[in-house]
Structure formats: C-alpha cells, structure tokens
Amino acid sequence: MTDVTKTCDGLLPEPREACNLFLSDCKESGINILITETYRSQARQNYLYEQGRIRTGSRLLGHYLAIILQGI
C-alpha cells in the first residue's frame, strides 16, 4: 500500500499557504475540517486506480465531496 498525506506540510509553497489559510479560516468560523488526503503521488494514484481492476478488492466507485487547492 502507498502512503497517505493528510497535512499541508508536503505541498508546494503556494498551495501549502492556501491550505493553511483555508484551515485557519474554517477554525475561526467554527467549522471542523477532516483532511483525508492533501497530496497524492502517482504511485498512490496508480494503487487506487488498480483497486478492483488489477488487484482484488472493492472497486472504488462514486465521488466524495472534496475541496481541491491547486497551485498555479
């Protein structure tokens, strides 16, 4: 299995700053945020894609509500 990154620390400077600002604004507003993943390596993406296709296991279907912070 591949590692899951759940903090803003591993992001590039601009998206890291946006991520930290977003989390700070949410905290100030009393909104609890659960980060499930901030950075996904190509190895992790391949691992998730293969689930249920190449490897045995439940195929990942459907989408989850996500906020994506993308650096320019």
N, C-alpha and C positions, 0 to 999 in steps of 0.2 A: 504494500500500500504506500501511497505517497503522503508527504507532509501537508497539513492544512495550516495556512497562515491566517490568524484571526486578529492581528493587530495592524495598526497603521505604520508601524516601525519599518517594515520591509519594503514599503512603497518608495517610489522616486520622490524627490523633494516637493514638487508641485501637488501631486495627488495626496501625498502624506499630509501636507499643510491643509488641504481641503478636507481630508478625512478627519483630522484633529479638530478643525473648526466646526465641522458638522456635528461631531460628537459633543463638543463643548456647548454648542447652541442647543442641542437636544437636552443635555443635562440641565442647563439653565431654565429650559422650558418645562422641566419635569417629565420629559419623555425618556423612558427606558429603552435602550437600544441593545439588541443582541447581534453581535457580529458573527456571522457564520463562516465568512471567508473574505479576505481582502485581496490577496494575490493568488493567482492560480498559474503554476508553471505549466509548460507544455507537457511535461511528464504526467502531472496531475490531470490535466485535461484529457490526455490520451487514456489514462486509467479510468476516468469516469465514463468516457465515451465507450470504452470496451466492455463496461459492465453490462451484462445481459446480451452482448453481441458476440464477443470472443470468449470472455470469461463467464463462468456460471454465476448466477445470481439474478436478482430482480433488475430488470431493465429500468433505467431512470426515465420516467415519463412525466410530463407536466412541467409547469414552471412555477417558481415561487416569486413572490413579490420581492424585489430587490432594488436597492439604490446603488447605482454604479457611479463611482467617482473616476472619471477618466482624465488623465493628463493629456495636454495638447503638445 
